[in-house]
Amino acid sequence: MKKILITGGGGYIGSMLSTELINLGHKVTVIDLLKYDKGSLDHLYFKKNFTFINDDIRKPKLLKKHIKKNEYIIPLAALVGAPLCEKNKKEAISINLEAVKKILQNLNKKNKLIYLTTNSGYGVGEKNKYCDEKSLLKPISLYGQTKCDAENEVMKLKNTVSFRLATVFGASYRMRSDLLVNNFVQRAINKNYIDVFEPQFRRNFIHITDVVRAVIFSIKNFDKLKSDVFNLGLSSANITKIDLVRKIKLQIKTLKIKVIKNKSDPDKRDYFVSNKKIEKKGFVAKVSLDQGIKELIHVFRNNKSKIVNNY
C-alpha cells in the first residue's frame, strides 16, 4: 500500500485516478475545491483509505502538512485549457505554476512526484515530423506556457517523472465536454451536425483510462522512469481533425459534416507526437478511438446531467 497525495483529485483525470488507486488498495488523500462538480468523489467518501480535504492547494501550511504524510505526490490541480486560462490569467499562473513550485519546495527525500502536463507545449509541429521529447517546446497559449514552465521546475529535481499528455478523451466521474473528441461526439449527439475548422490540423489522443494506467505504471516502475519526461498518447491516434470526425460518422451514420473553409480555428495546435520512448519502457496505451467514441455516444445519450464544461 502506497500513501498518495493528489491535488485536484476531484477533476476529470483526478476522480478516475483516485478511484482506481483506492480500488488497488492504496491510501489516497485528495485536496480539491471541487469548483466544477461537487459530486465527482461521492462514491469514495466512505472508503476507509480515502481522505478528502476541501481546500485551496495554494495554502503553504496545508501543502507542507500533507506532503509530509505521503510518499507519492501527484499535482493535478490546474486551470485547464487555453480559454479558461485566458479568462483568468492571474489565477492560471498562481495555480498552474506557482502552486507547483510550492509543492516542490516542500518535498522531502522520501517523496516521489509524478507530474502530468500537456503536449500542447509543442504548439505547431513541423509537417511530416513527429514531436518527441527532444523537440523544441513552443507553447502558443498561456495554459501551455504555464504547464511547460512548471514541468521545467519539476525536472530540476531527481525524484520526479513528467508525462506530456495527448488530448484526453473518454468518460469520467467529472465529465468534460470541451476536450476535442468529447466535444465532437457531444455535438454529434445533440445537433447531429459538426462544423470543422482547419480540418487538416493534427493531434494525438489518449483515453482517460490509459492515463490512469500510465500513472499506476509509473508508481510500480518509478526508479526506471524517474528524472525523465515522456510523451503519453495512443500511437494509432495521431490523426487529423477531419479524420476524427469521419470516425464518429462511422458510428453515427446520419451525422452531417461541414468543413468551414473561410474561417480559421482560434486553436492553432497542430502536431503529431511520438510515444516510442514510454512504449520502450513497457507502457502502451490500449483503448482505441473507436472504443472511446462508442463509450462517449452512450454517455452523452444517457447521462447528460453529468456533463460539466470546464468553463
Secondary structure, DSSP 8 states (H G I E B T S, - for coil): --EEEEETTTSHHHHHHHHHHHHTT-EEEEE----S-TTTTGGGTT-TTEEEE-S-TT-HHHHHHHHHH-SEEEE-----SHHHHHHTHHHHHIIIIIHHHHHHHT--TT-EEEEEEEGGGG-B--TT-EE-TTS-----SHHHHHHHHHHHHHTTSSSEEEEEE-EEES--SSB-S-SHHHHHHHHHHHHSEEEEESTT-EEEEEEHHHHHHHHHHHHHTHHHHSSEEEEE--GGGEEEHHHHHHHHHHHSTT-EEEEE-SS--S---B-EE--HHHHHTT------HHHHHHHHHHHHHH-GGGB----
